[in-house]
């Protein structure tokens, strides 16, 4: 009877130890995932800020005044004389279009 008690008691102790080790492994995994989430959030904030700055830079580069300065200064372009402008294609009258509401 005593041997059976010792076997059952040993099994219970081993089961408790295994449960404790499993708990520690899960806890360590949770902490590791928390650190990874923190790093991902920091990277996300950094990328959002970088996107905002790039959008501002793109808007600045698209300004008509800046484009004109670059065209005149760096590319040595000028506004063409009206005689040098050649229309391409045939201009269609507005009444030929059938978009929108029929009148």
Secondary structure, DSSP 4 states (H G I P E B T S, - for coil): -HHHHHHHHHHHHHHHHHHHHHHHHHHHHHHHHHHHHHHHHHHHHHHHHHHHHHHHHHHHHT-HHHHHHHHHHTS---PPPGGG----SPPPPGGG---S---
